[in-house]
Amino acid sequence: MSFGARFLCHPEGFPQRQAGDAWGDRELTLDLPGGPYRVLGLSAAQDAGVRATFPGSLDAGAASGADGGGSPGAAAIPILLLRRAAGDFLPVDVRGWEYGLDFDWSPAAVRLAGLGLVGRLDWLPDRPGMEGALWTPEDGGERFPGVFENFLRVLVAYRLLELGGAVLHSAGVVKDGAAFLFLGRSGAGKTTVARLSLAQGADVLSDDLNAVIAAGSGTAVGSGTAAGSGTAAGWGAAGASRVAGAADTTATATTAGCAVLKLPFTGDLGERRAVRPPVPLGGLLRLEQAEADALVPLSRAETLACLLACTPFVNRDPHRRERLEQVLLALAAAAAPHAYTLRFSLHGGFWSIIKRK
């Protein structure tokens, strides 16, 4: 099936550039990892929907209704909201269907299509960074936040890859001052492990998507905290080192130079609206369900393979495969002392063996 044929009546009419009629003249800035992200062309209803969905990620200017400037010193990534007729989309029976997107990749662009969604990511030779455009028929309402978030997930994943980080399909759990990422295919037990961890007093970042970045990459990523929240907006390699160093005061060993960033995206567990600073990485744990709890060290090659399998959106892009492998090799090397297969039972005793490591 050709690109877009699942969702679009006329996929051959996919926009060749970022152009069209904006929904309105509203704009705001989201301070998310990899950002800030400046959202332009919003209608009043769309503006309200974004603010209600990501209240903790609005910068101080946007939260007060003024134009947002994002984190100091960081150039904002623009996202343009454009109109698309509802009749351009095919009806899709979603009963029993696992949501997915269609992608088409080229060296200078990524095209994507989904339910109520047509999007582009573009890298222009005369401008630094990337730009995004989202065409949708949804003018606010209950469907718009989901459409916008589905586009934003892809954009953030590509932006973090540029900056030396990765969005990982994982359960992120904070215990004793360190963040542990539980990795595995769908159905491997990420939500189960997160629930068992909650019962033992741990804090769940998300049981769906989390971000990780290695210090020393020479990049600056968005803080993931809104300006004025009490945490400095803007966090980069130096910040990662400070966070990792702070873990020396806890009882849990951490992976030096790596930090986990909370993402405000929908999952079954984790408070999506909560804002928190980066957390030092305590370990990468590939999940296997078993009768008894055990930890088995992962080789660096096994860690890399696991990370590749768990980087949504970008791991299928042939034009950015080299960059992805470069980033994940650095993460695998940094995490090598704390990368394991976790064989876990439903008794929830795995934390006792994790703490011993």
N, C-alpha and C positions, 0 to 999 in steps of 0.2 A: 504494500500500500504506500502511495506517495505521501510526501510530507503534507500534513494538514488535512488529508482526505477524511480523517475520522471526525473532524470538527467543523470544517468549512465547506460551504456550498461551492465556492470557487477558489480553491487553494492557489490556482495560478495567478489570482489577483492579490497575492500577499504583498504588503507594502515594501517597496524597494529602498525606501529611506524613511527617516523620521519626519513625517509631514502629515497634515490633516487638520481637522477642526478640534480645538481644545474644548473640553467640557465647560470650562469656566476660567475665571481669572484668580482663583484662590491658589495659594502656595504655602507650603510648610516645610520644615526640615526635621528629619529623623536622625537621631544620633544612635546608630547601630554599629556593631562591629564592621570595620571596613569603611565607615562613613566619615563625615555626615552625608546623608542623601537628601537632596532638595527635590521635593515633589511639586511639579508645576502643572497648571491647567486644570485644577480641580474645580468641580462644581461645589456649591454650598453643601449639598448632601454628601458628596464624596469626602469633602474636607471633614465633616462631622464624623463620618464612618472611620476614617484613618485615625482621628484623634481619640475616638472611643476604643479602637482596637489596640493602639500603641501609646497609651497616655504616658507611660514612664519613659518613652523614648523621644518625646518632643523636646527640642531644645528650649531654652528659657524664652527666647523671642517668639517662637512658634506657639508655646503654651499660653502666652499672653495675648495672642492674636496678631502680633507684629510679624514682619518677615523674619524668618529664622536664619541665623548665620552659621550654625553648626559649630563644631569644635574649633577653637582658635588655631589658626595656621594651617588648617586642612581645607583643601579645595573640595567643595561638595560635588558629589556625583549626581547629575541631573536625571530625573525621571519625569517624562512628559506623559500626561493623561490625554488621550484622544478619543474621539467618538468613532463607534463602529455600529452599523445597523444590526439589530437583532436578527433580521432576515438573512444576514450573511452566514449565520451559524446553523449547522445541522442539529436536529433534535437527537439527543443521546439518551438511551435507556441506561440509567446508572444503577439499576437494581443488581446487587451482587458484583458490581464492578469496582475494582481497585483503581482509584484515580491515577491518571498518568498524563503526561504532556508529550506532544510531538516536537522533535527538535530537528533543526537543519544547521550544520556548522560550516563556516568558512574561515579563512585566516583573519578577516577583519570584522566578522559579525557572527552572532548566534540568533537564529530565528526560532520562535516557539509558538505553539498553538495549543489551546485547551478549551475547557468549557467556559464560554463567554470571554475568551482571552486570545488576543493576538499580540505578540511582543517581539521586540528586537533589542539586542545588546550590540552596540557598535563601538569600535575602537577607531578613532579618526586620526590620520597621520599628523594633522596640524594642532591637535589638542592632547593634553596629558590625560591619562585615565580612560574611563569608559563612560558611555551614555546609555540610558535606557528609555524605551518608549513602550507604552501599553495602550492598545486600542481595545475598547470594551463597550458593549451596549448598556452596561449597568451604571445607572446614575444614582449611586447610593443604594439604599434598601438593604435587605438581609443578604443578598448575594454578593454585593460589591466587596465587603471586607475579605471574603474568601478568595475572590478573583485577584485582588490587589496583593494579598499575602502570597498566593501561589507564584505570582510574578516576582515578588520581592525575595522569596527564598532563592530563586535561581540567580538573581542579580547579586545578592550577598555572597553566594557560593563562589561566583566568578570573581567578585571583587577581592575576597579574602585570598583566593588563589594567587591573584596578582601580587598580594602583599606578603606572601609566604606562609599563609595559613590554610586551613581546610574546614569546611563544614562536614561533620560526620553524622551519619545515621547511627544514633547511639542513645543509650541512657546515661545521663550525666548525674552523678550522685556526689554530694559533698559530705565528707565525714572527717572529723578531727582536723579541719583546716585545709584539706586537700580534696581535689576533684578526681573522681575515678570515672573513666569512660568504659561502659560495657557495650561491646560491639558484637554484631551478628546479623545474619539474614533475618528477614521478616519471619516471625514465629519462633525465633531462637530463645526468647525469654527476656527481652529488654524491659518490658513493662512489668513482668513478674519480679525481676530482680529489683526494680525501682520500688515496687510495693513492699517487698520484704525489707528493703533498706529503710523505708519510711517507718516501718514497725519497730525498727531498732534506733530510731531517733535521728536518722540521717536526713539531709535536705536534698530534694530532687530538683535539679535544674530543669531537665526535660527528659522524657522518655522517647523522644523522637529525633530532634536535631540539636547538636551542640557544636561549638566551634573551638578549634585549638590552634595555637600558633607558637612557634619556637622563638625565644629571644635570640638576639644575635642575627636575625634576618635583615636588620637594617631598615625595617619598615615601621610605619606608624599606623596603627589601626584605631578605629573609633573606640571610645571607652566602653560603649554599650551602656553608659549611664548618661542621663540627661544633664546638661549643664545646669549648675545651680542646685544639684541634688546633694551636694556635700562631698562628692568625689570629683577629682580633677577630670575635666573633659579632655580627651585625647590621651591615648595610652599606646606606647610603642615598645621598642626593644629595651630601653632603660627601665620602663615601668615593669616589664616582664621580669627583669632581673630583681627589682625591688620586691615584687610579689613572691617570686621563688625564694628569695632570701628570707622573707618573713616566715616561711614555713619552717625554718629552723627552730622556732619556738614551740612547734606542735609536736605531738607524739608520733606523727605519721611521716615517714620518709617521702620525699617528693622527687619528681623528675626535674632536675635542674634545667632551667631555661625554658620550660614549656608551661603554658598557662591555658586554662579553659575559659571561654567566653560564653556567657549565657545569651541565648537567642530568644526573642519574644514571639515565637511561633507556636501554633496550636499543637498540643499533644494530649495524651490521656492524663498525664501527671505533670506536676510542676506548675507553678503560678506564672503564667505567661506575662502578666503585667508587672511582676516584681523586677526591680532593678538592682543589680549588684555588680561590684567590681570584678575584674578577672581573678580566678582562683588557680593556685599552682596545681599542676597535674600530678596526681599521686600514682596513677598507673593506667595502662591500657589492658583491658581484659576481654578476650574473645570468649564468647559464651558457648557452653555445651551443657545440655541438661543431662543429669546423671543421678544415680541412686545415692552417691556419697559425694561430699564436697572435697575438691582437690585443686591445687594450682600446679600447672605444668609450664615451665618457661617456654616462651616463644623465641625462635631464632629471628634474626633481623629480617631474613627473607620472608618468614611467615608473618611477621608484623607488617611488612610492606604489603604483602598480598591481602591481608585483612583490611588495612587502611584503604587500599585501592577499591576493594569491594564495597566499602562503606562511605564513599564520597559521592553523594548523589549529584546528578546533573552533569558535573564536569568529567566524570570518569569514562564517559562515552564519547567525548569530544576528541577526534583524532588530531586536531590542530593544536591542542593544548596538553596533549599527553606527556610530552617531554617536560613541560613546566610542572605538571602534576606529579610526575615521578620524582623530579628534583625536590619538590617541597616535601613529599611524603618520605623520601629517603632521609632527609634531615630530621623529620619528626621521629621516624623509626630509630634512627641512631641515638637521638636524645632520650627516647623512651626505653631503650634496650634493657636497662637494669630493672625496669618495672613493667615489662610486657609479658603477659601470661595467657594461657588458656585457663579459664575458670570453669571447672566442672562443678555444677551446683545442683543441690537438691531443693525441694520445696520446704525444707525445715528451716532455712534461713541462717544456717550456721557458717556460711562462707565468710562473713566478716571477721570471724576469729582467726581464720588462716590468712586472710589478707593482712590483718594487723601484724601478724608474726613475720611477714615478709618486709 
